Amino acid sequence: MKKLPIGVQSFSKLIQEKCVYVDKTQLIYQIIARGAYYFLARPRRFGKSLLVSTFEHIFSADKDLFEGLAINSLPYDWKKYPVIKISFSDIPYSTPKELERGLKLYLLNIAGHHKIEVSERISPGEMLRDIVIKLAKKSKVVILVDEYDYPILQHIHKSSAAEKMRDVLKAFYSVIKGLDEHIQFAFFTGVSKFSQTSIFSGLNNLNDISLDEEYNTLLGYTHDEITTSFEDYLENAAHYNKCSPKSLLTNITEWYDGYKFTDDSAAIRMYNPFSVLLFLSKKKFANYWFATGTPTFLINLIKTVDYPIQDFERIEIAEDDLGAFDVDSLPLETILFQTGYLTIAERDFESGNYILTYPNRETTTSLVSHIFAAMTHKTKAYLSRTVVALNNALDSVDFERVYSVLNRFYANVPYTIKIDQEKYYQTVLYIVFKMIGADIIVEEATNIGRIDAVIRTKKNIFVIEMKINDSANNALQQIKQKKYYQKYQQHKKAIILVGISFDTKLGNIAEIKYESL
């Protein structure tokens, strides 16, 4: 079997070490053939660096590396161009001065590679201009910039520091437009899309393909790509997990699929490539992508705005807000989308607004548990015990144990995250059931009202009504009077009606009443 390309960001290394390569070169050819200046935003660890490396080897005319790939059967001329590739994740960024100094050293190395001389006494932007002009005497130049926003994002939780990083990068990027006659192709990647006036001042000819339907599949894996490129690994993983390949694929889809980077309702949903590769290697389901690093600023931002995280299931956002932001304005919904914690579910074409939601189980359960851990300072071991205890209690419909687990859970949630009373109790209930992997919907609409919560497990459907400073019995009676359960009776699962009362003086559950239909 070919090797899994885990962590491989160099196209030449991937090919030379005989790793699996999911062929994206037909789309790459289209990009090259149709334009010269591009921008692409995707979440971290989604293959941006490998894409940039692939462009580098195409423009370096390393045709031998592409034997058997789609681009070799297309009318590409394989002309060699001088390539300037800059990866900002490789440049020191602790202070603006360090960033400038590191960028200068990086450019000096590029100049040395191309055997040209540039002065160290000029700004990074001037150095780039000098390099491009000198290289263009022989041939037009290709500029590839990976993680263009990396120094800013590392300081985004401190707006003053982020602004200084932005100013350094803005001055650097501003020289590129004036070099148009010397540039054959330019491609920028990053996680976020800052406004053009903020970063790419003057460089207004970038074609942003981040949400273009035809490039939705450029990064990440489709279902067909997984089944054809990783067939042997899927069989091994299915054998390890003692299930059929079909059942395994269903679980892989639940855990790692779900990303969509366009408003086309029929567009293919993409699998997270990093998580898929780690799963195929380890054969165990886990939060691989999430575990590689959740931005502290994101958790702090969620805590600061006291956002009801159950609303992340369905967030409506204007197109302009989806696209770009600046360091002095950090809309949470935009950041969650651009960093990959939410994805596009659909678009309301009347209003033009996008509907965002969680992509998959990995992002849902891990983000929710991470937020709870950050808010309560409880250990992962405590959270794991809570998940197991609540799962067991629900499976056996043991509401004495459910009451005990939930009571301890509410006791550990600090008052500081309370939104308003009803939202607070609903939010905490949502958190705990999301952590156990249950399918929970809050404020589920019916033809005669809204159900506070509906929880679906493998065996049961729990229809829940909550009352504040009122009896659990009254909550139970409301479910029966309004027949909230009717829309679920066609499901072949047991339906349990649950009334929960909360005592605001205790800040906790007062009682739970339940009844099976």
N, C-alpha and C positions, 0 to 999 in steps of 0.2 A: 504494500500500500504506500502511496505517497504520504509524505509527512503533513501534519496539520500546521498551517502557517501561524501558530500562536505567537503574537508579539512581533511578527516579521513586518517591517515597514519599508524594506528595500525590495523593489521589484526584481533586481538582478539576483539578490540573495535567495529570494523565493523560488526563482526559476532554477538557479544553479544547484540549490539544495533539494530540488525535486519535491517541492511542497505543492499541495493542492492550490490551484489558482482558478477561482471562479471568473470566467472570461467576461470582462466588461469592456473590451477594446473596441467593440462596434460602437458603443455609446461614446467612448473617448474619441474615436475617429470623427463622429458627427460633430462633437464640440470643436475639434480642430478645424474641420472643414467649413463650419458655419460662421466663425467669428474669431476675434483676436483678444478681447478683454472679458474676463469672466470672474464672477464671485460665486462661491458655493458655501453655504453654512450647513453643518451637520453636527450632531452630538459627538462628544468625545468617544474615542475608541470605535469609530464607525468606519474606519478605513481611509480617512482623508490623507494621511501621510503616505500610504501605499499608492493612492491615486496620484499624488504629486510625484512620487518616485517613478511611476509608470510614464507620466508625461515627460519626465527628465530623460528617460531612456529612449522614448520615441523621438524626441527632438535631438538626441545625441546620435541618432541613426544606428542604434544597437539592434539591428533587424534580427540577428540570430536569436536573441532572447525571446522573440515573438513567434517562433516557429510553431505552427499548428493553431495559432490564435486567430480570431476573426479579422483583425486588422491586416493580416498578411494576405487575405483574399480580397481586400478592398483597394481602390486606386490611390493609395498613399505613396508619395514620391520618395520618402526616406532621405530627404535632404538634411544634412547636418547643420545645426545652429549652435552657437555658443549659449550655454544655459547658466543663468544665475538663479540658484535655488537657495532660499532663506527659510530656515525653520526657527521660529521665535521661541519654541520650547527649549532650544539648545543654547539660548543666549541668556546670560545673567540678567536679573530684572529686579533686584531688591530695592534699588533706588533709581531715579531717572539718570543720574550720572553713571551708575553702573551699567544701565541699559545702553546708554550712548557709547560708553567705552567698549562694552561687549559687542555691540553692533559694528563698531569700527574694526575690531579685531576679526570679526566674522568676514567683513568685506575685504579686509587685507588678505585673508586666506583665499578668498575667491579670486582676487586679483593675482595672487601668487600662482594659483592653479592655472590661470589663463596666461601667465607670464607677462603681465603688464604691471606698471608701477603707478601707484596713487599716493598722494600726500596723506599723512596721518593728522595734519594740522587743520583739516577742513571738517565740516559736519558730515554725519553719516549720509544725509541726502546728497550732498555735493560729491561724496565719494562714489555713491551709486551712479550719479550722472556721469562722472568721469569714467568709470568702468564701462558703462553702456556705450558711451560715445567712442571709446577706444576699441572696444570689441566690434562695434558696428562698422568699422572700417573694412572688415573682411566679410561680415555677414550680419544680417539683422539678428537681434538678441531675443531670447526667451527668458521671461522673468516668472519664477514660480515662488509663491510665498505661502508657506504652511503655518497654520496657527497664528494668523496675522494679529489676533486680539489677545494672545496668551498673556503678555505682561499686564494688560489692563485687567483681565479676569482674575489674576492672582491678587489684585489689590482692590477688587470691586467693592468689598465690604467697607473700605475706607475711601470715601468719595474724593477727598483732597489728593490722596496718593494716586488714585485711579486717573484723576484729571491730569496730573503731571505726566503719567505714563502715556496718556492719550495725546498730550501735546508733543511729546517726543516722536511718537509714531506718525502723527499728523504732518509734522515737518518733514519726516522721512518719505512718506508716501506722496507728498505734494509734488515732488520733482518728476514723477513718472509720466504725467500727462504731457509735459513739455518734451518728452523723449519719444513721442509717438512715431516719428519718422524712422527711428532706429529700432523699434520693437516689432517683432514678428508675432508674438503671442505673450499674454500675461494671464496668470491664473492665481486667484487668492482663495484660500480656505480659512475657515475659523468655526468656532462654536456659535458665536453670536453675530448679529448684524447690527452694528452701530450705525447711526444715521450718517449719510454721506457728508453732511456739513461738519460732522464731528470728527471723522477719521479720514475719509477720502476726499478732503476738500479740493475741489477742482478736478478730481478724477471722476467725472460724471459720465464716462463712457463705459463703465463696467456693466456687463450683462449679468444680472443676478438670476441664476438658474435654480436657486434653492427650492422654489415651489413649482417649478415647471413640471408638468405631468410626464413629459417624455424622458426626464432625467430622475424620476422618482426612484427607479431601480439602480441608479448609478452606484450607490454604496449600500451595503447590507446584502442579505441573501433573500431571494425569493424561495417559495416552497419548492418549485421545480429545480432550482439550482442546488438546494440541499439534497433532494432525493437523487439527483444524477451525479453530483460531484462527491458526495460523501456516503455512497451506498454501503461500502464495506464497514465504515465506522458506525453507521446506523444499525447494521446487523449485529455488530459486536455489542453495542449499547443495549439493544433489545434483549440479547441473550443475557447480558449482565443483570438487567432489570426484570428478567423473567416475564417478558411480555412480547407481544407481536410487534413487528416494525410499524404496523398501522397504529396500534395503541401508543407506541412510543412517539410517533410523529404528532399525534393528538396532544400529548403532554408537552412536547417541545413547542408546539404552536401556542399552547396556553401560557407557557412560561416566557417565551422569548420573541414571539411574533407581535404584530400589531402596529408597527410604525408606518405612517403614511406622510409623505412630504408634498402633497398636492391636494387641491380641493375636488378633484375628480372622484365621484362616488364609486366608480368602477375600478379605480386604480388598485394595483397590487399592493398588499401590505407586506412590509419588509421585516425580516428577522434581524435581531441584533447580532452582528457577526462575531463579536468578541465572546458573548455568552454561549452562542452555539458551538464555537470552537472549543471553549473550555469544557462544555458539557460532553462533547464527543470524546474529548481526551480523558476526562475523569469519570464519565458515565453516571454522574450523580447530579440531580437537579439542585441548583443553588443560585444565589444572587451574585453571580460572577461580575457582571458589569457594574452593579451598584457598589460592590465591595471594593472596587478599585479607587474609590474616592468620591464622596459626596461633598460638594462645596459647602464649607462652613457658613459662608455668607447666605446661602440659600436657606438653610435651617434657621439662621438668625432672622432673616427677612420674614419667614413664615411666622416665627414667634412674635416678632415685632408688630406685625399687622393683625395678629390674632385672627388669622384667616380660618374659617370653618373648612377643614380639609376635606370633609365629605363633598363639598362643592366642586372639588377637583374632578369628580366623576363626569361633570358636564359643565364646562365653562364656556360662555359665549364671549367672543372677543372680536373687535373690529379688525379689518384687514390691515389698516395702518399700524395698529398696535401689535399685530402679530409679527410684522416685518422688522422693525428697528427700534432701538432705544438709545439713550445716552447715559453716561455715568452719573449724571445728577438727577436722573429719573429712572427708577428701576421698577417697572410694572411687573408684579409677581407672575402673572399669567404668561407674559412674553418670555420671561426667563425660564419658567418651567418648560415651555415648549422648546425653546432653542437649546436647552441643555439636555433634552431628551426624556424628561420625566412625564411630560404630556405629549400627545400627538394629535393630529387632525382626525376627528371622527367624521365630520361632514361639514357642509357649508349651506347656510340659508341664503339662497340666491335672491330672495326678495330684499332682505336687509343688507346682503353682502357680508354678513358676519360669519366667522368660523366657529365651530363647536369643537372644543378640545376635550380629551379624556385620557385616562391612563392607557398606555399601550398594551400592557400585559401583566401577568402575575408578578413577575420580578419587580417591576417598578412600583406596583401598587403596594404589595406587602412590605417591601423593604423601605420605601419612603415613609409609609405610615409608622412602622416600628422605629425607624430612625428618628422621626419627629418626636414620638412618645419618649424614647430613651433620652433625647436631648432635653426634653421638657421636665422629665421626672428624675433624671440622673440615676435611673434604675439600670442594673446590669442586664446584659443579654441573657444571662442564665435565668434571671427572674422572669423576663419576658417569655422565654422558652417554656418555663414551668407553667406560666399563665395560659399560654396557647394550648398546651397538652391538657391541662385541667379543664379548660372550658370546652375543648373539643370532646373530651370524654363525657362531660356532663350533658352536652347537647345530644350526643349520640344515644345516650341512655334516657334522654328527656328527664333528667334529674334536676329539678329546679331548685331544690335546696342547695345543691352544689353550685348551680348557676348563680344563685343569689350570693353565695359565699365568695365565689371568684370575682364577680362584678363588684361586690362591696369593697373588697380589698383593692381592686383596680382603681375605683373612683377615689379611694382614700389616698392614693399615691399621686393623683393629678393635682398640681398646685393651683391655687385660686387665680394666679396671675394669668392663666390662659383662658379664663372664662370669658365668653363673648357676651351674649345675653343668656338668661337662664335656660330657656328652652333649647337654644342652639348649643349651649355648653353641654348639657346632658346628652343631646343627640350626637354631638361631635365625639365625645368620649366613647359612647356606645359604638359608633362607627369605627373608631380606632381599634377597639379590642376585637371586633368581629372581622375586620379586615386583616388583622394580624394572624388570625387562625385560618385565613384563606377562604372564609365564607363569602358567598355572593350576597352582599347587603345593599339594599336600595333604601335611601331615606326619602321621606315625603313622596312616596309612590302615589301617583294620581289614579283615582277611580272616577266613575261617572257621578259619584255623590260626595266626593271629598278626597282628602289626602291621608294616606296611611303614614304614621310616623316612621315606621321601618318594616321592611320585609327581609327576612334572612332565609336563603336557600342553602341547605346542606345536601349531602348525597342522599340522605334518607328522608328529610323532613323539610317542610316550609313553615317558618314561624312568622305569624302576622302580629306585629307589635304596636300597641298604643301606649303612649307615655302620658302621665299626669303629674303636674307639679303641685305639691301641697294638697293633694286629693287622693282618693283611695284607688288602689289597684283594681278593685272590683268595678268601679265606675269606668275605668279604662277598658276593662274586659267587656263590659256591657255595651260600650260604644262600638266596639268591633262587631259585636253581634247585631246590634240595632241597625248599623249602616251596612252590614253584610260586606265588610271589606275583604272577606275571604273568598267571595264568589269567583273572582277572576282567576283564582288558582285551583279551582276544583277540577279542572280538566287535566291537571298534572297528576301523574301516578305516584304521588308522595303523600305521606301523612301531613295533615294541616293542624298546627297547634296555635291556638289563639293565646296571646300573652299580654297581660296588663301589668305595667310597671309604674309604681308611684315613687316620686322623688321628694325628699324633705330638704328644703333650702336651708333650714337651720343646721341640719347635719351635713349638708353638702353631699348627700349620698342617697342610695336607694333605701326607701322605707319598707317596701314589700313588693313581692311578685305574685301574681295570680295567673294560672294558666288553665286551659281547657282544650282537650282534643276533640276535633270534629268526628 
